[in-house]
Amino acid sequence: MDWHCYLVRLNNNALYCGVSNNVAKRFEAHCLGKGAKSLKGKGPLELVWQSQAMDKRSAMQLEWKVKRFPKSKKERLVTLGDDYVKILGESHQCA
């Protein structure tokens, strides 16, 4: 089962970070107001970044790290897409 860490842009330009094994289904739930309470009434929502992790634990570790980023660093993730290793540094690279 593939796990992903993802970022959703809210109507106030804030970024919400989450994890899921089915990002499309989870994003649809967020859009319908059935996902995280913190996203209710914050639409329209836009899925702006996602990254596949090796497993659920890795996805949650990445989420923990991304949630602690300042907004500017999260925006760089969105800009760089999958090239996020430049932002996270070598400590997050797989051997």
N, C-alpha and C positions, 0 to 999 in steps of 0.2 A: 504494500500500500504506500503510495507516494504522499508525502507531507510537504506542505508549503508554508512559508511565512509570506504575508502580503501586507500592502498598504492601501488604504482607501482614503480618498480625498473627500472631505465634507464640504458643505455649502459655504462654510466660513473659512475655507482654505486650510483647515487643520488636517492632520494626517492621523488616521487610526491604524494601529498595527494589530494583526491577528495571525492565527495559524489554523490550518484546515487540511484535511485529506481530500477535499473536493472544493476547491476555491470557487468555481462557478456556482455551485449549489449554495455555498455559504454566502457569497456576495448577493445572490438572489434573495436569500433570507434577510440579509441586512436591508436590502432595498424595500422589502415588504414589511419592515419593522419587526421582524421575528428573530433578528439576530441580537447583537449586543444592545443593552439598554442605552448605552452612551451614544448610539447612532440614531435613535428614534428622533424624528423631527429635524434631522440634520441634512436631509437630502435636498437636491439630488446628489447621489453618491457616485464616485468614479473610482474604479479599480485602477490604480496607477503603477503598481509594482508587485511582483511576486517572485519568489525564488524557491526552487525545489530543495528540500533537505534530504539527507540520507534516511531519516526516520523521525518519529514524533519527537523524541527527546532532542534531536538536533534542531528541529524546527522551533521547539519551545525555547531552546538556548539562544537561537538567533533572534526570536521575538523579544526575549528578555533584554538582549543587547540593543536592538533597534529601538525599543521603547525608551531607553535611557539616552538616546541620541538627542542633541538639540535639533530643532526644526531644520536648521540649515543643512545638517548632515543627512537628515531624512530626505530632503529635497535633492541632495546629490545622489542618493540611491535611486530616486525616480529618474533623474537625468542620465545616470550611467547604466541603468538597467541591470543586466546580469554581471556587469563588471564591478560588482560591489566589493570584491576583495581589495580593491584600491582604497576603499573607505574603512573596511573592517580590519585590515592589516593582516599580516602573516599568521598571527595567532589563531585565526579562524579557518585557515586553509586546511584541507584534508591531506593526509600523507599519501 
